């Protein structure tokens, strides 16, 4: 009888240990699964932030490129009497001011206005190819004789990003928005 009791206690305790190992395994699988989901979420947000940073860097470089062209052609861009403004959408340039001559497709002996028009057209095409849904608005208003001539370059584009807000994330994992980059230049 004592032997049967000992056997029952050992047999029962063995069953409990085997059951406990199964529960322990299930809990560890659950914890590992949560860790993997958290890591994948961080990876997705990191990739989204890298793309956003890339687009913003491209916008800054494109604005700097036009600013460099303005500095190189100061005869045209720094003229206080000229009111210069143009917009672009995609790769197309829309001229608002009559001072900018966009009739040239290449230049060997151009006037400053023709060179500025060619540079603006080339820049708009480059911007349209570099950013999604790119738009720009460049304006250089006329100023008094003793004031500095300032130009404003505004670049707009659309980007998709992962929203970290709980309410927005519940509705959609990715959101789209229009972003702007401004650069003030004194040619």
MIPA-251935 format. One record per residue: residue number from 1; z, y negated, x of N, C-alpha, C, O in turn; residue in three letters. Coordinates in nm, 2 decimals, padded with zeros to 4 digits. Example, Ala and Ser with C-alpha at 12.3 -4.5 7.8 and 13.67 -1.06 7.14 Angstrom:
! residues 2
{1 {00.78 00.57 01.32} {00.78 00.45 01.23} {00.78 00.33 01.32} {00.85 00.33 01.42} ALA} {2 {00.71 00.22 01.28} {00.71 00.11 01.37} {00.79 00.00 01.29} {00.80 -00.11 01.34} SER} 
END
This chain:
! residues 187
{1 {00.00 00.12 00.08} {00.00 00.00 00.00} {00.00 -00.13 00.09} {-00.07 -00.22 00.06} UNK} {2 {00.08 -00.12 00.19} {00.08 -00.24 00.28} {-00.06 -00.25 00.35} {-00.10 -00.36 00.37} UNK} {3 {-00.12 -00.14 00.38} {-00.25 -00.14 00.44} {-00.35 -00.21 00.34} {-00.43 -00.29 00.38} UNK} {4 {-00.35 -00.17 00.22} {-00.44 -00.23 00.12} {-00.42 -00.38 00.10} {-00.51 -00.46 00.09} UNK} {5 {-00.29 -00.42 00.11} {-00.26 -00.57 00.10} {-00.32 -00.64 00.22} {-00.38 -00.75 00.21} UNK} {6 {-00.30 -00.58 00.34} {-00.35 -00.65 00.46} {-00.51 -00.65 00.45} {-00.56 -00.76 00.49} UNK} {7 {-00.57 -00.55 00.40} {-00.71 -00.55 00.39} {-00.76 -00.65 00.29} {-00.86 -00.72 00.32} UNK} {8 {-00.69 -00.66 00.18} {-00.73 -00.76 00.08} {-00.71 -00.90 00.13} {-00.80 -00.99 00.11} UNK} {9 {-00.61 -00.93 00.21} {-00.59 -01.06 00.27} {-00.70 -01.09 00.37} {-00.75 -01.20 00.37} UNK} {10 {-00.73 -01.00 00.45} {-00.83 -01.02 00.55} {-00.97 -01.03 00.49} {-01.05 -01.12 00.52} UNK} {11 {-01.00 -00.95 00.39} {-01.13 -00.95 00.32} {-01.14 -01.08 00.25} {-01.25 -01.14 00.25} UNK} {12 {-01.04 -01.13 00.18} {-01.04 -01.25 00.11} {-01.06 -01.37 00.20} {-01.14 -01.46 00.18} UNK} {13 {-00.98 -01.37 00.31} {-00.99 -01.48 00.40} {-01.13 -01.48 00.47} {-01.18 -01.59 00.50} UNK} {14 {-01.19 -01.37 00.49} {-01.33 -01.37 00.55} {-01.42 -01.43 00.45} {-01.52 -01.50 00.49} UNK} {15 {-01.41 -01.40 00.32} {-01.50 -01.45 00.22} {-01.48 -01.61 00.22} {-01.58 -01.68 00.21} UNK} {16 {-01.36 -01.66 00.23} {-01.34 -01.80 00.22} {-01.40 -01.87 00.34} {-01.46 -01.98 00.33} UNK} {17 {-01.39 -01.81 00.46} {-01.44 -01.87 00.58} {-01.60 -01.87 00.57} {-01.66 -01.97 00.61} UNK} {18 {-01.66 -01.77 00.52} {-01.80 -01.76 00.50} {-01.85 -01.87 00.41} {-01.95 -01.93 00.43} UNK} {19 {-01.78 -01.89 00.30} {-01.81 -01.99 00.20} {-01.79 -02.13 00.25} {-01.87 -02.22 00.23} UNK} {20 {-01.69 -02.15 00.33} {-01.66 -02.28 00.39} {-01.78 -02.31 00.49} {-01.81 -02.43 00.50} UNK} {21 {-01.83 -02.22 00.56} {-01.94 -02.25 00.66} {-02.06 -02.29 00.58} {-02.14 -02.38 00.63} UNK} {22 {-02.09 -02.24 00.46} {-02.20 -02.28 00.38} {-02.19 -02.42 00.34} {-02.28 -02.50 00.34} UNK} {23 {-02.07 -02.46 00.29} {-02.04 -02.59 00.24} {-02.05 -02.69 00.36} {-02.11 -02.80 00.35} UNK} {24 {-02.00 -02.65 00.47} {-02.00 -02.73 00.59} {-02.15 -02.76 00.63} {-02.18 -02.87 00.67} UNK} {25 {-02.23 -02.66 00.63} {-02.37 -02.67 00.66} {-02.44 -02.76 00.56} {-02.53 -02.84 00.61} UNK} {26 {-02.42 -02.75 00.43} {-02.48 -02.84 00.34} {-02.44 -02.98 00.36} {-02.52 -03.07 00.35} UNK} {27 {-02.32 -03.01 00.39} {-02.27 -03.15 00.41} {-02.34 -03.20 00.54} {-02.38 -03.32 00.54} UNK} {28 {-02.35 -03.12 00.64} {-02.41 -03.17 00.76} {-02.56 -03.20 00.74} {-02.61 -03.29 00.80} UNK} {29 {-02.63 -03.12 00.66} {-02.77 -03.14 00.63} {-02.78 -03.27 00.55} {-02.87 -03.35 00.57} UNK} {30 {-02.69 -03.30 00.46} {-02.69 -03.42 00.38} {-02.67 -03.54 00.47} {-02.74 -03.64 00.46} UNK} {31 {-02.58 -03.53 00.57} {-02.55 -03.65 00.66} {-02.67 -03.67 00.75} {-02.71 -03.78 00.77} UNK} {32 {-02.73 -03.56 00.80} {-02.85 -03.58 00.88} {-02.97 -03.64 00.80} {-03.04 -03.72 00.85} UNK} {33 {-02.98 -03.60 00.68} {-03.09 -03.65 00.59} {-03.07 -03.80 00.57} {-03.17 -03.88 00.58} UNK} {34 {-02.95 -03.84 00.54} {-02.92 -03.99 00.53} {-02.95 -04.06 00.65} {-03.01 -04.17 00.65} UNK} {35 {-02.92 -04.01 00.77} {-02.95 -04.07 00.90} {-03.10 -04.08 00.92} {-03.15 -04.19 00.97} UNK} {36 {-03.17 -03.98 00.89} {-03.32 -03.99 00.90} {-03.38 -04.09 00.81} {-03.47 -04.16 00.85} UNK} {37 {-03.33 -04.10 00.68} {-03.38 -04.20 00.59} {-03.35 -04.34 00.64} {-03.44 -04.43 00.63} UNK} {38 {-03.23 -04.36 00.69} {-03.20 -04.49 00.75} {-03.28 -04.53 00.87} {-03.33 -04.64 00.88} UNK} {39 {-03.31 -04.43 00.95} {-03.39 -04.46 01.07} {-03.54 -04.49 01.03} {-03.60 -04.58 01.09} UNK} {40 {-03.59 -04.42 00.93} {-03.73 -04.44 00.89} {-03.74 -04.58 00.82} {-03.84 -04.65 00.83} UNK} {41 {-03.63 -04.62 00.75} {-03.63 -04.76 00.69} {-03.63 -04.86 00.80} {-03.70 -04.96 00.78} UNK} {42 {-03.55 -04.84 00.90} {-03.56 -04.94 01.01} {-03.69 -04.94 01.08} {-03.74 -05.05 01.12} UNK} {43 {-03.75 -04.83 01.09} {-03.89 -04.82 01.16} {-03.99 -04.90 01.07} {-04.07 -04.97 01.13} UNK} {44 {-03.99 -04.88 00.94} {-04.08 -04.95 00.85} {-04.06 -05.10 00.86} {-04.15 -05.18 00.87} UNK} {45 {-03.93 -05.15 00.86} {-03.90 -05.29 00.86} {-03.94 -05.34 01.00} {-03.99 -05.46 01.01} UNK} {46 {-03.92 -05.27 01.10} {-03.96 -05.31 01.24} {-04.11 -05.33 01.25} {-04.16 -05.42 01.31} UNK} {47 {-04.19 -05.24 01.19} {-04.33 -05.25 01.20} {-04.38 -05.37 01.12} {-04.47 -05.44 01.16} UNK} {48 {-04.32 -05.39 01.00} {-04.36 -05.50 00.92} {-04.33 -05.64 00.99} {-04.41 -05.73 00.99} UNK} {49 {-04.21 -05.64 01.06} {-04.17 -05.76 01.13} {-04.27 -05.79 01.25} {-04.30 -05.90 01.28} UNK} {50 {-04.31 -05.68 01.31} {-04.40 -05.69 01.43} {-04.54 -05.75 01.38} {-04.60 -05.83 01.45} UNK} {51 {-04.58 -05.70 01.26} {-04.71 -05.75 01.21} {-04.70 -05.90 01.17} {-04.79 -05.98 01.20} UNK} {52 {-04.59 -05.93 01.11} {-04.56 -06.07 01.07} {-04.56 -06.16 01.19} {-04.62 -06.27 01.19} UNK} {53 {-04.49 -06.12 01.30} {-04.48 -06.20 01.42} {-04.62 -06.21 01.49} {-04.65 -06.31 01.54} UNK} {54 {-04.70 -06.11 01.48} {-04.83 -06.11 01.54} {-04.92 -06.21 01.47} {-04.99 -06.29 01.53} UNK} {55 {-04.91 -06.21 01.33} {-04.99 -06.31 01.26} {-04.95 -06.45 01.29} {-05.03 -06.55 01.30} UNK} {56 {-04.82 -06.47 01.30} {-04.77 -06.61 01.33} {-04.81 -06.65 01.47} {-04.83 -06.77 01.49} UNK} {57 {-04.81 -06.56 01.56} {-04.85 -06.59 01.70} {-05.00 -06.63 01.70} {-05.04 -06.72 01.77} UNK} {58 {-05.08 -06.56 01.62} {-05.22 -06.59 01.62} {-05.24 -06.72 01.56} {-05.33 -06.80 01.61} UNK} {59 {-05.17 -06.76 01.45} {-05.18 -06.89 01.39} {-05.15 -07.00 01.49} {-05.22 -07.10 01.50} UNK} {60 {-05.04 -06.98 01.57} {-05.00 -07.08 01.67} {-05.11 -07.09 01.78} {-05.14 -07.20 01.83} UNK} {61 {-05.16 -06.98 01.82} {-05.27 -06.98 01.93} {-05.39 -07.05 01.88} {-05.46 -07.13 01.95} UNK} {62 {-05.43 -07.03 01.75} {-05.55 -07.09 01.69} {-05.53 -07.24 01.68} {-05.62 -07.32 01.71} UNK} {63 {-05.41 -07.28 01.64} {-05.38 -07.43 01.63} {-05.38 -07.49 01.77} {-05.44 -07.60 01.79} UNK} {64 {-05.33 -07.42 01.87} {-05.33 -07.47 02.01} {-05.47 -07.48 02.06} {-05.50 -07.57 02.14} UNK} {65 {-05.55 -07.39 02.02} {-05.69 -07.39 02.06} {-05.77 -07.51 02.01} {-05.84 -07.57 02.09} UNK} {66 {-05.75 -07.55 01.89} {-05.81 -07.67 01.84} {-05.75 -07.79 01.90} {-05.82 -07.89 01.93} UNK} {67 {-05.62 -07.79 01.93} {-05.56 -07.90 02.00} {-05.62 -07.92 02.14} {-05.64 -08.03 02.18} UNK} {68 {-05.64 -07.81 02.20} {-05.70 -07.82 02.34} {-05.84 -07.88 02.33} {-05.88 -07.96 02.42} UNK} {69 {-05.92 -07.84 02.23} {-06.05 -07.90 02.21} {-06.04 -08.04 02.18} {-06.13 -08.12 02.22} UNK} {70 {-05.94 -08.08 02.10} {-05.92 -08.23 02.08} {-05.89 -08.31 02.20} {-05.95 -08.41 02.23} UNK} {71 {-05.81 -08.25 02.29} {-05.78 -08.32 02.41} {-05.90 -08.32 02.51} {-05.92 -08.42 02.58} UNK} {72 {-05.98 -08.22 02.50} {-06.10 -08.22 02.59} {-06.21 -08.32 02.54} {-06.28 -08.37 02.62} UNK} {73 {-06.21 -08.35 02.41} {-06.31 -08.45 02.36} {-06.23 -08.57 02.30} {-06.25 -08.61 02.19} UNK} {74 {-06.16 -08.63 02.39} {-06.07 -08.75 02.35} {-06.16 -08.87 02.30} {-06.11 -08.95 02.22} UNK} {75 {-06.28 -08.88 02.35} {-06.37 -08.99 02.31} {-06.38 -08.99 02.16} {-06.38 -09.10 02.10} UNK} {76 {-06.40 -08.87 02.10} {-06.41 -08.86 01.96} {-06.28 -08.86 01.88} {-06.26 -08.94 01.79} UNK} {77 {-06.19 -08.77 01.92} {-06.07 -08.74 01.85} {-05.97 -08.85 01.86} {-05.89 -08.88 01.76} UNK} {78 {-05.96 -08.93 01.97} {-05.86 -09.03 01.98} {-05.91 -09.17 01.94} {-05.83 -09.26 01.95} UNK} {79 {-06.03 -09.18 01.88} {-06.08 -09.30 01.83} {-05.99 -09.35 01.71} {-05.99 -09.27 01.61} UNK} {80 {-05.93 -09.46 01.72} {-05.84 -09.51 01.61} {-05.92 -09.54 01.49} {-05.86 -09.54 01.38} UNK} {81 {-06.04 -09.58 01.50} {-06.12 -09.62 01.38} {-06.17 -09.50 01.30} {-06.19 -09.51 01.18} UNK} {82 {-06.18 -09.38 01.36} {-06.23 -09.26 01.29} {-06.12 -09.20 01.20} {-06.01 -09.18 01.24} UNK} {83 {-06.16 -09.18 01.08} {-06.08 -09.10 00.98} {-06.15 -08.97 00.98} {-06.26 -08.95 00.92} UNK} {84 {-06.08 -08.87 01.04} {-06.14 -08.74 01.05} {-06.06 -08.64 00.97} {-05.94 -08.63 00.99} UNK} {85 {-06.13 -08.56 00.89} {-06.06 -08.45 00.82} {-06.16 -08.35 00.78} {-06.27 -08.38 00.74} UNK} {86 {-06.12 -08.23 00.79} {-06.20 -08.11 00.74} {-06.11 -08.00 00.70} {-05.99 -07.99 00.74} UNK} {87 {-06.17 -07.91 00.62} {-06.10 -07.79 00.57} {-06.18 -07.67 00.60} {-06.30 -07.68 00.62} UNK} {88 {-06.12 -07.56 00.61} {-06.20 -07.43 00.62} {-06.13 -07.33 00.53} {-06.01 -07.33 00.50} UNK} {89 {-06.22 -07.24 00.48} {-06.17 -07.13 00.40} {-06.25 -07.00 00.45} {-06.37 -07.00 00.45} UNK} {90 {-06.17 -06.91 00.50} {-06.24 -06.79 00.57} {-06.31 -06.84 00.70} {-06.24 -06.90 00.78} UNK} {91 {-06.44 -06.81 00.71} {-06.51 -06.86 00.83} {-06.59 -06.98 00.80} {-06.67 -07.03 00.89} UNK} {92 {-06.58 -07.04 00.68} {-06.67 -07.15 00.64} {-06.59 -07.28 00.66} {-06.47 -07.30 00.63} UNK} {93 {-06.66 -07.38 00.72} {-06.61 -07.52 00.74} {-06.66 -07.61 00.63} {-06.78 -07.61 00.60} UNK} {94 {-06.57 -07.68 00.57} {-06.61 -07.78 00.47} {-06.56 -07.92 00.53} {-06.45 -07.95 00.54} UNK} {95 {-06.66 -08.00 00.55} {-06.63 -08.13 00.61} {-06.60 -08.24 00.51} {-06.67 -08.24 00.41} UNK} {96 {-06.49 -08.31 00.52} {-06.46 -08.42 00.43} {-06.50 -08.55 00.49} {-06.53 -08.64 00.41} UNK} {97 {-06.50 -08.57 00.62} {-06.53 -08.70 00.67} {-06.68 -08.70 00.73} {-06.73 -08.60 00.77} UNK} {98 {-06.74 -08.81 00.72} {-06.88 -08.83 00.76} {-06.89 -08.84 00.92} {-06.99 -08.83 00.97} UNK} {99 {-06.77 -08.86 00.98} {-06.77 -08.88 01.13} {-06.80 -08.76 01.20} {-06.85 -08.76 01.32} UNK} {100 {-06.77 -08.64 01.14} {-06.78 -08.51 01.21} {-06.92 -08.46 01.18} {-06.96 -08.43 01.07} UNK} {101 {-07.00 -08.44 01.29} {-07.14 -08.39 01.28} {-07.14 -08.24 01.30} {-07.13 -08.20 01.42} UNK} {102 {-07.16 -08.17 01.20} {-07.16 -08.02 01.21} {-07.30 -07.96 01.21} {-07.32 -07.84 01.18} UNK} {103 {-07.40 -08.04 01.24} {-07.54 -07.99 01.23} {-07.58 -07.91 01.36} {-07.68 -07.84 01.35} UNK} {104 {-07.51 -07.92 01.47} {-07.54 -07.85 01.59} {-07.49 -07.71 01.59} {-07.38 -07.68 01.54} UNK} {105 {-07.57 -07.62 01.64} {-07.53 -07.48 01.66} {-07.51 -07.45 01.81} {-07.44 -07.35 01.84} UNK} {106 {-07.56 -07.53 01.90} {-07.53 -07.52 02.04} {-07.55 -07.66 02.10} {-07.62 -07.75 02.04} UNK} {107 {-07.49 -07.68 02.21} {-07.49 -07.82 02.27} {-07.51 -07.81 02.42} {-07.45 -07.74 02.49} UNK} {108 {-07.61 -07.89 02.46} {-07.63 -07.91 02.61} {-07.61 -08.06 02.64} {-07.55 -08.09 02.74} UNK} {109 {-07.66 -08.15 02.55} {-07.64 -08.29 02.57} {-07.61 -08.35 02.43} {-07.69 -08.42 02.37} UNK} {110 {-07.48 -08.33 02.39} {-07.44 -08.37 02.26} {-07.37 -08.50 02.26} {-07.31 -08.54 02.37} UNK} {111 {-07.36 -08.56 02.15} {-07.27 -08.68 02.13} {-07.13 -08.63 02.11} {-07.11 -08.51 02.08} UNK} {112 {-07.03 -08.71 02.13} {-06.89 -08.66 02.11} {-06.87 -08.61 01.96} {-06.80 -08.52 01.94} UNK} {113 {-06.94 -08.68 01.86} {-06.93 -08.63 01.73} {-06.99 -08.50 01.70} {-06.94 -08.41 01.63} UNK} {114 {-07.11 -08.47 01.77} {-07.17 -08.34 01.76} {-07.09 -08.23 01.82} {-07.08 -08.12 01.77} UNK} {115 {-07.03 -08.27 01.94} {-06.95 -08.17 02.01} {-06.82 -08.14 01.93} {-06.78 -08.02 01.92} UNK} {116 {-06.76 -08.24 01.87} {-06.65 -08.21 01.78} {-06.68 -08.13 01.66} {-06.60 -08.04 01.62} UNK} {117 {-06.80 -08.15 01.60} {-06.84 -08.07 01.49} {-06.87 -07.93 01.53} {-06.83 -07.84 01.45} UNK} {118 {-06.93 -07.91 01.64} {-06.96 -07.77 01.69} {-06.82 -07.70 01.72} {-06.81 -07.58 01.69} UNK} {119 {-06.73 -07.77 01.79} {-06.60 -07.71 01.81} {-06.53 -07.68 01.69} {-06.46 -07.57 01.68} UNK} {120 {-06.53 -07.76 01.59} {-06.46 -07.74 01.46} {-06.53 -07.62 01.39} {-06.45 -07.54 01.33} UNK} {121 {-06.66 -07.61 01.39} {-06.73 -07.50 01.32} {-06.69 -07.36 01.39} {-06.66 -07.26 01.33} UNK} {122 {-06.69 -07.37 01.52} {-06.66 -07.25 01.60} {-06.52 -07.21 01.58} {-06.48 -07.09 01.57} UNK} {123 {-06.43 -07.31 01.58} {-06.29 -07.28 01.56} {-06.26 -07.22 01.42} {-06.18 -07.13 01.40} UNK} {124 {-06.33 -07.28 01.31} {-06.31 -07.22 01.18} {-06.35 -07.08 01.17} {-06.29 -07.00 01.10} UNK} {125 {-06.47 -07.05 01.23} {-06.51 -06.91 01.23} {-06.42 -06.82 01.30} {-06.39 -06.70 01.26} UNK} {126 {-06.36 -06.86 01.41} {-06.27 -06.78 01.49} {-06.14 -06.76 01.41} {-06.08 -06.65 01.40} UNK} {127 {-06.09 -06.87 01.34} {-05.97 -06.86 01.26} {-05.99 -06.76 01.14} {-05.90 -06.68 01.11} UNK} {128 {-06.11 -06.77 01.08} {-06.14 -06.68 00.96} {-06.14 -06.53 01.00} {-06.11 -06.45 00.92} UNK} {129 {-06.18 -06.51 01.13} {-06.19 -06.37 01.18} {-06.05 -06.32 01.22} {-06.03 -06.20 01.23} UNK} {130 {-05.96 -06.41 01.26} {-05.83 -06.37 01.32} {-05.72 -06.35 01.22} {-05.63 -06.27 01.24} UNK} {131 {-05.73 -06.43 01.11} {-05.62 -06.42 01.01} {-05.67 -06.38 00.87} {-05.78 -06.41 00.84} UNK} {132 {-05.59 -06.30 00.80} {-05.63 -06.26 00.66} {-05.63 -06.38 00.57} {-05.53 -06.45 00.56} UNK} {133 {-05.73 -06.40 00.49} {-05.74 -06.51 00.39} {-05.71 -06.65 00.46} {-05.63 -06.73 00.40} UNK} {134 {-05.76 -06.67 00.57} {-05.73 -06.80 00.65} {-05.79 -06.92 00.58} {-05.90 -06.92 00.53} UNK} {135 {-05.71 -07.03 00.58} {-05.75 -07.16 00.53} {-05.69 -07.26 00.63} {-05.59 -07.24 00.69} UNK} {136 {-05.76 -07.37 00.65} {-05.71 -07.48 00.73} {-05.73 -07.61 00.67} {-05.83 -07.63 00.59} UNK} {137 {-05.65 -07.71 00.71} {-05.67 -07.84 00.67} {-05.63 -07.93 00.79} {-05.52 -07.93 00.83} UNK} {138 {-05.73 -08.00 00.85} {-05.71 -08.08 00.96} {-05.74 -08.23 00.92} {-05.84 -08.26 00.87} UNK} {139 {-05.64 -08.31 00.95} {-05.66 -08.45 00.92} {-05.61 -08.54 01.03} {-05.50 -08.52 01.09} UNK} {140 {-05.69 -08.65 01.06} {-05.66 -08.75 01.15} {-05.68 -08.88 01.09} {-05.79 -08.93 01.09} UNK} {141 {-05.58 -08.94 01.03} {-05.60 -09.07 00.96} {-05.62 -09.19 01.06} {-05.58 -09.18 01.17} UNK} {142 {-05.68 -09.29 01.01} {-05.70 -09.41 01.09} {-05.56 -09.48 01.11} {-05.48 -09.48 01.02} UNK} {143 {-05.55 -09.54 01.23} {-05.42 -09.61 01.26} {-05.45 -09.75 01.31} {-05.56 -09.78 01.35} UNK} {144 {-05.35 -09.83 01.32} {-05.36 -09.97 01.37} {-05.39 -09.96 01.52} {-05.37 -09.85 01.58} UNK} {145 {-05.43 -10.07 01.58} {-05.47 -10.07 01.72} {-05.35 -10.03 01.82} {-05.38 -09.97 01.92} UNK} {146 {-05.23 -10.07 01.79} {-05.12 -10.04 01.88} {-05.05 -09.91 01.85} {-04.96 -09.87 01.93} UNK} {147 {-05.09 -09.83 01.75} {-05.02 -09.71 01.72} {-05.10 -09.59 01.78} {-05.22 -09.60 01.80} UNK} {148 {-05.02 -09.48 01.80} {-05.09 -09.36 01.85} {-05.16 -09.29 01.74} {-05.12 -09.29 01.62} UNK} {149 {-05.27 -09.23 01.77} {-05.35 -09.16 01.67} {-05.30 -09.01 01.66} {-05.30 -08.94 01.76} UNK} {150 {-05.25 -08.98 01.55} {-05.19 -08.84 01.52} {-05.28 -08.76 01.43} {-05.33 -08.81 01.33} UNK} {151 {-05.30 -08.64 01.47} {-05.37 -08.54 01.38} {-05.27 -08.43 01.34} {-05.18 -08.39 01.41} UNK} {152 {-05.30 -08.38 01.22} {-05.22 -08.27 01.17} {-05.31 -08.15 01.15} {-05.41 -08.16 01.08} UNK} {153 {-05.27 -08.04 01.20} {-05.34 -07.91 01.18} {-05.25 -07.82 01.10} {-05.14 -07.79 01.13} UNK} {154 {-05.30 -07.79 00.98} {-05.23 -07.69 00.89} {-05.31 -07.57 00.88} {-05.43 -07.57 00.84} UNK} {155 {-05.25 -07.46 00.91} {-05.32 -07.33 00.89} {-05.24 -07.24 00.79} {-05.12 -07.23 00.80} UNK} {156 {-05.31 -07.19 00.69} {-05.25 -07.10 00.59} {-05.32 -06.97 00.59} {-05.44 -06.95 00.62} UNK} {157 {-05.24 -06.86 00.57} {-05.29 -06.73 00.56} {-05.20 -06.65 00.47} {-05.09 -06.69 00.44} UNK} {158 {-05.24 -06.53 00.43} {-05.16 -06.45 00.35} {-05.11 -06.33 00.43} {-05.19 -06.27 00.51} UNK} {159 {-04.99 -06.29 00.41} {-04.94 -06.17 00.48} {-04.86 -06.08 00.38} {-04.80 -06.13 00.29} UNK} {160 {-04.85 -05.96 00.42} {-04.76 -05.87 00.34} {-04.65 -05.83 00.43} {-04.66 -05.81 00.55} UNK} {161 {-04.53 -05.83 00.37} {-04.41 -05.80 00.45} {-04.31 -05.71 00.36} {-04.33 -05.71 00.24} UNK} {162 {-04.22 -05.65 00.43} {-04.12 -05.57 00.36} {-04.00 -05.66 00.33} {-03.95 -05.72 00.42} UNK} {163 {-03.97 -05.67 00.20} {-03.86 -05.76 00.16} {-03.73 -05.68 00.17} {-03.72 -05.57 00.13} UNK} {164 {-03.63 -05.74 00.23} {-03.50 -05.68 00.25} {-03.40 -05.70 00.13} {-03.29 -05.65 00.13} UNK} {165 {-03.44 -05.79 00.04} {-03.35 -05.82 -00.08} {-03.34 -05.70 -00.17} {-03.44 -05.63 -00.19} UNK} {166 {-03.23 -05.67 -00.23} {-03.21 -05.55 -00.31} {-03.29 -05.56 -00.44} {-03.35 -05.47 -00.48} UNK} {167 {-03.29 -05.68 -00.50} {-03.36 -05.69 -00.63} {-03.51 -05.68 -00.61} {-03.58 -05.62 -00.69} UNK} {168 {-03.56 -05.75 -00.51} {-03.71 -05.74 -00.48} {-03.75 -05.61 -00.43} {-03.86 -05.56 -00.47} UNK} {169 {-03.66 -05.54 -00.36} {-03.70 -05.41 -00.30} {-03.70 -05.31 -00.42} {-03.78 -05.21 -00.41} UNK} {170 {-03.62 -05.33 -00.52} {-03.62 -05.24 -00.63} {-03.76 -05.25 -00.71} {-03.81 -05.15 -00.76} UNK} {171 {-03.81 -05.37 -00.72} {-03.94 -05.39 -00.79} {-04.05 -05.34 -00.71} {-04.14 -05.27 -00.76} UNK} {172 {-04.06 -05.37 -00.58} {-04.17 -05.34 -00.49} {-04.12 -05.33 -00.35} {-04.04 -05.41 -00.31} UNK} {173 {-04.17 -05.24 -00.27} {-04.13 -05.23 -00.13} {-04.20 -05.33 -00.05} {-04.14 -05.37 00.06} UNK} {174 {-04.32 -05.37 -00.08} {-04.39 -05.47 00.00} {-04.43 -05.59 -00.09} {-04.47 -05.57 -00.21} UNK} {175 {-04.42 -05.71 -00.03} {-04.46 -05.83 -00.11} {-04.56 -05.91 -00.03} {-04.58 -05.89 00.09} UNK} {176 {-04.64 -05.99 -00.10} {-04.74 -06.07 -00.03} {-04.70 -06.21 -00.05} {-04.63 -06.25 -00.15} UNK} {177 {-04.74 -06.29 00.05} {-04.71 -06.44 00.04} {-04.80 -06.52 00.13} {-04.85 -06.46 00.23} UNK} {178 {-04.81 -06.64 00.09} {-04.89 -06.73 00.18} {-04.80 -06.80 00.28} {-04.69 -06.85 00.24} UNK} {179 {-04.84 -06.80 00.40} {-04.76 -06.86 00.51} {-04.83 -06.98 00.56} {-04.96 -06.98 00.56} UNK} {180 {-04.76 -07.08 00.62} {-04.82 -07.20 00.67} {-04.77 -07.22 00.81} {-04.66 -07.19 00.85} UNK} {181 {-04.86 -07.28 00.89} {-04.83 -07.32 01.03} {-04.88 -07.46 01.04} {-05.00 -07.49 01.02} UNK} {182 {-04.79 -07.56 01.09} {-04.83 -07.69 01.11} {-04.82 -07.73 01.26} {-04.73 -07.68 01.33} UNK} {183 {-04.91 -07.81 01.30} {-04.91 -07.86 01.44} {-04.95 -08.01 01.43} {-05.06 -08.04 01.38} UNK} {184 {-04.87 -08.09 01.49} {-04.90 -08.23 01.50} {-04.95 -08.26 01.64} {-04.88 -08.23 01.74} UNK} {185 {-05.07 -08.32 01.65} {-05.13 -08.34 01.78} {-05.16 -08.49 01.80} {-05.20 -08.56 01.71} UNK} {186 {-05.14 -08.54 01.92} {-05.18 -08.67 01.96} {-05.29 -08.66 02.06} {-05.26 -08.66 02.18} UNK} {187 {-05.42 -08.66 02.02} {-05.53 -08.64 02.12} {-05.54 -08.76 02.21} {-05.63 -08.76 02.30} UNK} 
END
